[in-house]
Amino acid sequence: MSSKLRTVSNIGIMGFGAFGRLMARHLQPHIALRIHDPQRPPVADGAGKGLSPATAAEVAACDLVILAVPVPAIADAIAALRPHLRTGTVVLDVGSVKIGPAQALLEGLPAHVGIVGTHPLFGPQSARDGLAGLKIALCPIRGGATPRIAAFLRHVLKLKVIVTTADAHDREVAMVQGLTHLIAKILVQMEPLPRRMTTASFDLLMQATEMVRYDAPNVFMAIERANPHAKAVRDRFFDLAEEMRAFLERGHEAAETEAGEASQQACDPGASIQRLPASA
């Protein structure tokens, strides 16, 4: 194990869905793992080869515990772990939103447990060629484990680490993921889409859609509903879409008129001043 994280001798993972399996595959060469997921035990999946299922208590006894469960399941995971967590253990979550989970972890975990919120800014599709160069956000919540974890992620897994706050994370991700997943969902509903006569820009749009197409429904709902900043982004997007619809429906003549007015203002700065109300 890297000396950057030498105090961690084992990692427990709660949840062995698609992302839990991805983590296990990349962590297993470096450190001993214990996996708890009654619905998807590691022996039931090829990604779990060489791993044995563990109880919640056995996972909680690890030095580092990762909650790889959907955001709505975090409260249940906390309840299962809480009686068994040792002093100095660090608990991480990997949810797509951070404000709500951070509050739940602070309120639900004992004071002797460190907490770091994380959001790997990738998934099984975007990480299919490896982790090197991909991004992960870290949100320090309680305790001083963040620098050691960041060092391991940078130097061993070769990830780009962004240290931020839960609120700053959710503000940016509301647009970054909120719009991407929203547009992808709409495009999927518009299928069949052209695959033969396509432009480079359309191909890139389809690549982005394919990266999130098979995400679990709870991921989409967490991104759009559990992030307190997502609704404002969605509302602005839909408002601008409606403005564009109205602009297009006014027709070619209206577009030329508006373009002419914009050109006139650019050539004559005084034109916009003349249109100001007298009180201005």
C-alpha positions as CSV (number, residue, x, y, z in Angstrom):
1,M,0.0,0.0,0.0
2,S,1.2,3.5,-0.7
3,S,2.9,5.2,2.2
4,K,0.5,8.1,1.5
5,L,-2.3,6.1,3.0
6,R,-0.2,3.7,5.2
7,T,-2.6,4.0,8.2
8,V,-5.4,2.3,6.2
9,S,-5.0,-1.5,6.1
10,N,-8.5,-2.3,4.8
11,I,-11.5,-0.7,3.1
12,G,-15.1,-1.6,3.6
13,I,-17.6,-1.0,0.8
14,M,-21.3,-0.8,1.4
15,G,-23.1,-1.5,-1.9
16,F,-21.9,-3.6,-4.8
17,G,-23.8,-2.1,-7.7
18,A,-22.2,-0.8,-10.9
19,F,-20.1,1.8,-9.1
20,G,-19.2,-0.5,-6.1
21,R,-17.9,-3.0,-8.6
22,L,-15.9,-0.3,-10.4
23,M,-14.3,0.8,-7.2
24,A,-13.5,-2.8,-6.1
25,R,-11.8,-3.5,-9.4
26,H,-9.4,-0.5,-9.0
27,L,-8.9,-0.7,-5.2
28,Q,-8.3,-4.5,-4.8
29,P,-4.8,-4.4,-6.2
30,H,-3.7,-2.0,-3.5
31,I,-5.6,-2.9,-0.3
32,A,-7.8,-5.6,1.3
33,L,-11.5,-5.1,0.8
34,R,-14.7,-6.1,2.5
35,I,-17.9,-5.9,0.7
36,H,-21.5,-5.8,2.1
37,D,-24.5,-5.9,-0.2
38,P,-27.1,-8.6,0.5
39,Q,-28.7,-8.0,-2.9
40,R,-25.5,-8.2,-4.9
41,P,-22.8,-10.2,-3.1
42,P,-19.4,-10.0,-4.7
43,V,-19.3,-13.7,-5.5
44,A,-22.3,-13.2,-7.8
45,D,-20.4,-11.0,-10.2
46,G,-17.2,-11.4,-12.2
47,A,-15.9,-8.1,-10.9
48,G,-16.0,-9.6,-7.4
49,K,-13.6,-12.4,-8.1
50,G,-11.4,-13.0,-5.1
51,L,-13.7,-11.1,-2.8
52,S,-15.9,-12.5,-0.1
53,P,-19.2,-11.0,1.2
54,A,-19.0,-9.4,4.6
55,T,-21.5,-8.3,7.2
56,A,-22.3,-4.7,7.9
57,A,-20.3,-5.0,11.2
58,E,-17.3,-6.3,9.4
59,V,-17.4,-3.5,6.9
60,A,-17.8,-1.0,9.8
61,A,-14.7,-2.4,11.4
62,C,-12.5,-1.3,8.5
63,D,-10.2,1.7,8.6
64,L,-12.0,3.4,5.7
65,V,-15.7,2.8,4.8
66,I,-17.2,3.8,1.5
67,L,-20.9,4.1,1.1
68,A,-21.6,3.1,-2.6
69,V,-25.3,3.2,-2.2
70,P,-28.0,5.4,-3.8
71,V,-28.5,8.7,-2.1
72,P,-31.9,7.7,-0.6
73,A,-30.3,4.6,1.0
74,I,-27.6,6.6,2.8
75,A,-29.7,6.9,6.0
76,D,-30.2,3.1,6.2
77,A,-26.5,2.5,5.6
78,I,-25.6,4.9,8.4
79,A,-28.0,3.1,10.8
80,A,-26.4,-0.3,9.9
81,L,-22.9,0.9,10.4
82,R,-23.2,3.2,13.4
83,P,-23.1,0.7,16.3
84,H,-20.0,-0.9,14.9
85,L,-17.8,2.0,13.9
86,R,-14.5,2.5,15.7
87,T,-12.8,5.7,16.8
88,G,-10.7,7.1,13.9
89,T,-12.6,5.3,11.1
90,V,-13.3,7.5,8.1
91,V,-16.5,7.2,6.2
92,L,-16.9,8.4,2.6
93,D,-19.9,8.6,0.3
94,V,-19.8,8.7,-3.5
95,G,-23.1,10.3,-4.2
96,S,-23.8,12.7,-7.1
97,V,-25.0,15.4,-4.7
98,K,-23.2,16.5,-1.5
99,I,-25.3,18.9,0.7
100,G,-28.0,16.4,1.8
101,P,-25.6,13.4,2.3
102,A,-23.1,15.6,4.2
103,Q,-25.9,16.7,6.6
104,A,-27.1,13.1,7.0
105,L,-23.6,11.8,7.7
106,L,-22.9,14.6,10.3
107,E,-26.1,14.0,12.1
108,G,-26.1,10.2,11.9
109,L,-22.5,9.2,12.5
110,P,-20.8,9.4,15.9
111,A,-18.4,12.3,16.6
112,H,-15.4,9.9,16.8
113,V,-15.7,9.1,13.0
114,G,-14.2,11.2,10.3
115,I,-16.3,12.1,7.2
116,V,-15.3,13.0,3.7
117,G,-17.9,13.6,0.9
118,T,-16.7,12.4,-2.5
119,H,-18.1,12.5,-6.0
120,P,-16.2,10.6,-8.6
121,L,-17.0,12.7,-11.8
122,F,-17.1,9.6,-13.9
123,G,-19.0,6.3,-14.0
124,P,-18.5,2.7,-15.4
125,Q,-19.0,4.0,-19.0
126,S,-16.6,6.9,-18.9
127,A,-14.0,4.9,-16.8
128,R,-14.1,1.8,-19.1
129,D,-10.6,2.6,-20.3
130,G,-9.1,3.3,-16.9
131,L,-9.2,6.0,-14.2
132,A,-6.0,8.0,-15.1
133,G,-6.9,11.6,-15.8
134,L,-10.5,11.4,-14.6
135,K,-11.8,13.8,-11.9
136,I,-13.0,13.3,-8.4
137,A,-14.4,16.0,-6.0
138,L,-13.6,15.8,-2.3
139,C,-15.6,17.7,0.3
140,P,-14.0,17.7,3.8
141,I,-16.8,17.3,6.4
142,R,-15.2,16.2,9.6
143,G,-11.7,15.2,10.6
144,G,-8.4,15.6,8.8
145,A,-8.3,12.6,6.5
146,T,-8.9,14.5,3.2
147,P,-5.2,15.3,2.4
148,R,-4.2,11.6,2.8
149,I,-7.1,10.4,0.7
150,A,-6.4,13.0,-1.9
151,A,-2.7,11.9,-2.1
152,F,-3.7,8.3,-2.6
153,L,-6.2,9.2,-5.3
154,R,-3.6,11.4,-7.1
155,H,-0.5,9.2,-6.9
156,V,-1.9,5.7,-6.9
157,L,-5.1,5.9,-9.0
158,K,-3.9,8.9,-11.0
159,L,-7.1,10.8,-10.6
160,K,-7.4,14.6,-10.8
161,V,-8.6,15.7,-7.3
162,I,-10.8,18.8,-6.8
163,V,-11.2,19.8,-3.1
164,T,-14.3,21.9,-2.6
165,T,-17.3,22.4,-0.3
166,A,-20.6,20.6,-0.5
167,D,-22.5,23.8,-1.5
168,A,-19.9,24.8,-4.2
169,H,-20.0,21.2,-5.5
170,D,-23.8,21.1,-5.8
171,R,-23.9,24.6,-7.5
172,E,-21.6,23.5,-10.3
173,V,-22.9,20.0,-10.7
174,A,-26.5,21.3,-11.0
175,M,-25.5,22.6,-14.4
176,V,-22.7,20.1,-15.3
177,Q,-24.6,16.9,-14.6
178,G,-28.1,18.3,-14.4
179,L,-28.2,19.6,-18.0
180,T,-26.2,16.6,-19.4
181,H,-28.5,14.0,-17.9
182,L,-31.6,16.1,-18.8
183,I,-30.7,16.5,-22.4
184,A,-29.6,12.8,-22.7
185,K,-33.0,11.7,-21.3
186,I,-34.8,13.8,-23.9
187,L,-32.7,12.6,-26.7
188,V,-33.2,8.9,-25.8
189,Q,-37.0,9.6,-25.9
190,M,-36.6,11.0,-29.4
191,E,-35.1,7.7,-30.8
192,P,-34.6,6.4,-33.4
193,L,-31.9,9.0,-34.1
194,P,-29.8,9.3,-37.2
195,R,-26.7,7.2,-37.2
196,R,-25.5,7.5,-40.9
197,M,-25.5,11.1,-42.0
198,T,-24.2,12.7,-38.8
199,T,-21.9,15.7,-38.1
200,A,-18.9,15.6,-35.7
201,S,-20.9,17.8,-33.2
202,F,-23.9,15.4,-33.3
203,D,-21.5,12.4,-32.8
204,L,-20.1,14.1,-29.7
205,L,-23.6,14.8,-28.4
206,M,-24.4,11.1,-28.9
207,Q,-21.2,10.1,-27.1
208,A,-22.3,12.2,-24.1
209,T,-25.7,10.5,-24.2
210,E,-24.3,7.0,-24.3
211,M,-22.1,7.8,-21.2
212,V,-25.2,8.3,-19.1
213,R,-27.9,6.3,-20.9
214,Y,-27.6,3.2,-18.7
215,D,-27.2,5.0,-15.3
216,A,-29.6,3.7,-12.7
217,P,-32.9,5.7,-12.5
218,N,-32.0,6.7,-8.9
219,V,-28.8,8.5,-10.2
220,F,-30.9,10.7,-12.5
221,M,-33.4,11.5,-9.7
222,A,-30.6,12.3,-7.2
223,I,-29.0,14.7,-9.7
224,E,-32.3,16.4,-10.6
225,R,-34.2,16.2,-7.3
226,A,-31.8,15.8,-4.4
227,N,-29.6,18.7,-5.5
228,P,-31.1,21.9,-4.1
229,H,-29.6,24.0,-6.9
230,A,-30.8,21.9,-9.8
231,K,-34.3,23.3,-10.1
232,A,-33.1,26.8,-10.8
233,V,-30.9,25.5,-13.6
234,R,-33.7,23.4,-15.1
235,D,-36.1,26.4,-14.9
236,R,-33.7,28.7,-16.6
237,F,-33.0,26.1,-19.3
238,F,-36.7,25.5,-20.0
239,D,-37.4,29.3,-20.0
240,L,-34.6,29.8,-22.6
241,A,-35.9,26.9,-24.6
242,E,-39.4,28.5,-24.7
243,E,-37.9,31.8,-25.7
244,M,-36.1,30.1,-28.5
245,R,-39.3,28.3,-29.6
246,A,-41.1,31.7,-29.7
247,F,-38.3,33.3,-31.6
248,L,-38.3,30.6,-34.2
249,E,-42.1,30.6,-34.6
250,R,-42.0,34.4,-35.3
251,G,-40.3,33.4,-38.5
252,H,-37.6,34.6,-40.8
253,E,-38.8,38.2,-41.0
254,A,-38.8,38.7,-37.2
255,A,-35.3,37.2,-37.0
256,E,-34.0,39.7,-39.7
257,T,-35.7,42.6,-37.8
258,E,-34.0,41.6,-34.5
259,A,-30.7,41.1,-36.2
260,G,-30.9,44.5,-37.8
261,E,-31.7,46.2,-34.5
262,A,-28.8,44.5,-32.9
263,S,-26.5,45.6,-35.7
264,Q,-27.7,49.2,-35.5
265,Q,-27.1,49.3,-31.8
266,A,-23.6,47.9,-32.3
267,C,-22.8,50.7,-34.9
268,D,-24.5,53.5,-33.0
269,P,-24.0,53.2,-29.2
270,G,-26.3,56.3,-28.8
271,A,-29.2,54.4,-30.2
272,S,-29.6,52.3,-27.1
273,I,-29.2,55.4,-24.9
274,Q,-32.0,57.1,-26.8
275,R,-34.3,54.2,-25.9
276,L,-33.7,54.5,-22.2
277,P,-36.7,55.9,-20.1
278,A,-36.4,59.6,-19.3
279,S,-36.1,58.7,-15.6
280,A,-32.8,56.9,-16.3
